Amino acid sequence: MTISAWHARSPLFLALMAVMTGSPMAAPPLARSEAPRLNVPYVPTPRAVVDKMLELAAPTGDDFLVDLGSGDGRIPVTAAERFGTRGLGIDIDPRRIEEARENARRAGVDGKVEFRQQDLFETDISQATILTLYLLPDVNLRLRPRILDELRPGTRVVSHDWDMGDWKPDRSVEMGNKTVHMWVVPASASGKWRVNDEATGTDFALNLKQRFQQIEGDAVIDGRSVPLRNARMEGDRILFEVPRENGEVRRYEGRLAEKQIDGDGWQAKPLS
């Protein structure tokens, strides 16, 4: 009996043949209505790019890495293998999650990394000290407010190829036709502060305006406004320079925590 190519491919024919021969029948692919809706198409990050992303992030055994759109899990698995970093991978595609879990088992790091099938926009990222991304520009911009609001100052954010709009990277590395960007989540220093500089025996008001890690402002010393120089935030670390009347420049460096800035020989508290 001649069997047409259409009949040979039909689900009914395959099922009948499986019954007749006792052979298992492969599970059919997910129907279009059952397949997860992907925010980003799956494109694996090249190994060299993974290495550069981790080099910029500088993970340790004390870090917790969250990879949004984790695919086959190569970033969290590599970080766990090389640096002992705990990790969480998020992907909405169940096939990628199973693949990532198998890769973690093969690497012997399944006790350090976890993979969840989840929408990345619904994922709790607040515990991350490193966040890795290979998404799309519009997805990065949708995530940006959460990154700035929910991640602790000092958290490293590393993205393959795509940037964060007008939030400029702290570092960018070109790799042929690939780019790796890194940002350090800044603390919020905007506002008015009272500086007590024990090293010079002076007190003055400090007015700061902040846009991401960039700071501008002035120091008000004896009623005179002095524009700050080279002001910026690096995580919870603040740096700025104040020119003095005698031509000298006083450099300030401190850390912002619990609504207070502490530096070597100086301190600042918010003005009420």
Secondary structure, 3 states (H helix, E strand, C coil): CCCCHHHHHCHHHHHHHHHHHCCCCCCCCCCCCCCCCCCCCCCCCCHHHHHHHHHHHCCCCCCEEEEECCCCCHHHHHHHHHHCCEEEEEECCHHHHHHHHHHHHHHCCCCCEEEEECCHHHCCCCCCCEEEECCCHHHHHHHHHHHHHHCCCCCEEEEECCCECCECCCEEEEECCEEEEEEECCCCCCEEEEEEECCCCEEEEEEEEEECCEEEEEEEECCEEEECEEEEEECCEEEEEEECCCCCEEEEEEEEECCEEEECCEEEEECC
